[in-house]
Amino acid sequence: MKKFINDPSAVVTEALAGMAAAHPSLRVDLDQRVVYRARPKPDGRVALVSGGGSGHEPMHGGFVGTGMLDAACAGEVFTSPVPDQILAATKEVDRGAGVLHIVKNYTGDVMNFEMAAELAAADGIEVATVVTADDVAVQDSTYTAGRRGVGVTVLLEKIVGAAAESGADLESLTALARRVAEGGRSMGVALTSGTVPAAGQPTFDLPEDQMEVGIGIHGEPGRRREPLAPAHEIAQMLVEPILDDADFTQGDTIAFLNGMGATPEIELYLMYGEVAKILADQGITVARTLVGSYMTSLDMSGCSLTLLSADDELLRWWDAPVNTPGLRWGR
Amino acid sequence: MPDAWDVPLLTEWLTGFRDAVDQAGEELTALDSAIGDADHGSNMRRGLAAAVAAVSQAPPADCGAFFKTVGMSLVSNVGGASGPLYGTLFLRMGTVAGTAGTLAIQLFGECLQAGLDGLVQRGKAQPGDKTMVDAMLPAVRAYDEVAADGGPMVSALTAAAQAAAQGRDGTTPMEAKKGRASYLGERSVGHQDPGATSMTLLFETAAKVFA
């Protein structure tokens, strides 16, 4: 393991300290490990809180700011935050209009946010929760933990964050968030494993000529292993299972090609070019595109593709100004 | 040989569990690397260190207070799925133990059953899902059988530890249905479940305290 660290157990806190030093627009509570906006929202606006394991940067701390989140709770690497952190964040950002929790569908995240929401409700704060579950690599059934929440989380935080900024109430924001969560599908591949600092070695062994297909964002192996293929074939492996699961030909689509942390932009753009060709052939209209590393898996190399069905309202919120360390446009 | 739990023995159990997890930390992480995200060992180490610190700094007045302190420490420090699961287990044990100063074989069995119920309720896992339930459920059953025959405690806990270990070994051929391992589907087959492994350490340590 070769990493810029002092002590494996201090990585998250020290990274947050650096983030605070780099971004005066943020206020970081190093004890609770919560990232806040330095200038909170005005009273009467709904606040958005998300969070999860660390190691996915810029998600979620990098998405705190105008037009996206009000607070993000940072768990240990690949480990969900604990209820204390989520409760502290929820209390701090509540402006009297309620708080929306944005949770990725992982057992630990769901349970810790659930416990925090119960505690917040006991304190008289109105909390609604939306769970993202967009990963088509996972079979969804009542006998499993269900699909993982992956790339659509970033799109949801952008879209619902813009709507929250405009003053929408908790009920309509929750409905909007559910619509985004239900309209998104994702699929990922990995070329290498990531290395968790506390573990000190790659999470799984992947030979030079192999890749993992159907990965999540926690360095866990994927659904299957296949020989490494040219980019245009990998693009097919990303697009096909998504289109088998949902129809994207009936309206506009937002396409998001996400890097896993160690894949350079040159490869991400190359891959997006291949994806764009396939989508065009399939009669899918890509109205907006996001390419880059926004929801990473430490130093894993690989990528995931997320497609989101979008109507005019969703596109309007997508285009609205956003000013966070990780995502910034408009003004 | 004692035949009931009191706060000093519970503390011995907790510190013994912490030591066992410390020793097994690399094994737990290796098991979790195969089918999860390589953090079960480090998360449990962190939570148990906090729990031991909490009960040493302010020794609880009774068994119920002991379990509640441990449960809250785990919920507040572990994270992931293990935090709420182990935390709920101990919090529910504390509810049954109440203000009791000692827990004899019958009452401790009721505590275990309440902890198991809490675990199942929080994690929504059933036997055969390849989780810590697969170690704890047979352990509680085995304990109850010996308790129904009148004990003693050491026999009940030894039977529980053996049943937990069998349950743990039984998770290897299972396909995971809950937690991150479930995302691997049939690729999770052939790997021992990390949660069932740490749960077995909990019962093995309990048996050692009375040995």
Chai-1 contact restraints between the chains, C-beta under 6 A:
chainA,res_idxA,chainB,res_idxB,connection_type,confidence,min_distance_angstrom,max_distance_angstrom,comment,restraint_id
A,G75,B,G79,contact,1.0,0.0,6.0,A-B,restraint_1
A,E76,B,G79,contact,1.0,0.0,6.0,A-B,restraint_2
A,F78,B,D37,contact,1.0,0.0,6.0,A-B,restraint_3
A,F78,B,D39,contact,1.0,0.0,6.0,A-B,restraint_4
A,T79,B,D39,contact,1.0,0.0,6.0,A-B,restraint_5
A,T79,B,N43,contact,1.0,0.0,6.0,A-B,restraint_6
A,T79,B,G79,contact,1.0,0.0,6.0,A-B,restraint_7
A,T79,B,G80,contact,1.0,0.0,6.0,A-B,restraint_8
A,S80,B,G79,contact,1.0,0.0,6.0,A-B,restraint_9
A,S80,B,G80,contact,1.0,0.0,6.0,A-B,restraint_10
A,V82,B,S76,contact,1.0,0.0,6.0,A-B,restraint_11
A,V82,B,G79,contact,1.0,0.0,6.0,A-B,restraint_12
A,V82,B,G83,contact,1.0,0.0,6.0,A-B,restraint_13
A,D84,B,S76,contact,1.0,0.0,6.0,A-B,restraint_14
A,T107,B,A81,contact,1.0,0.0,6.0,A-B,restraint_15
A,T107,B,G179,contact,1.0,0.0,6.0,A-B,restraint_16
A,G108,B,G80,contact,1.0,0.0,6.0,A-B,restraint_17
A,G108,B,A81,contact,1.0,0.0,6.0,A-B,restraint_18
A,M111,B,P84,contact,1.0,0.0,6.0,A-B,restraint_19
A,M115,B,P84,contact,1.0,0.0,6.0,A-B,restraint_20
A,V138,B,Y183,contact,1.0,0.0,6.0,A-B,restraint_21
A,Y143,B,K177,contact,1.0,0.0,6.0,A-B,restraint_22
A,T144,B,K177,contact,1.0,0.0,6.0,A-B,restraint_23
A,T144,B,S182,contact,1.0,0.0,6.0,A-B,restraint_24
A,A145,B,K178,contact,1.0,0.0,6.0,A-B,restraint_25
A,A145,B,S182,contact,1.0,0.0,6.0,A-B,restraint_26
A,V196,B,A38,contact,1.0,0.0,6.0,A-B,restraint_27
A,A198,B,S42,contact,1.0,0.0,6.0,A-B,restraint_28
A,A199,B,T29,contact,1.0,0.0,6.0,A-B,restraint_29
A,A199,B,A38,contact,1.0,0.0,6.0,A-B,restraint_30
A,T203,B,S33,contact,1.0,0.0,6.0,A-B,restraint_31
A,T203,B,A38,contact,1.0,0.0,6.0,A-B,restraint_32
A,G216,B,Y183,contact,1.0,0.0,6.0,A-B,restraint_33
A,H218,B,D37,contact,1.0,0.0,6.0,A-B,restraint_34
A,G219,B,D37,contact,1.0,0.0,6.0,A-B,restraint_35
A,E220,B,D37,contact,1.0,0.0,6.0,A-B,restraint_36
A,E220,B,R180,contact,1.0,0.0,6.0,A-B,restraint_37
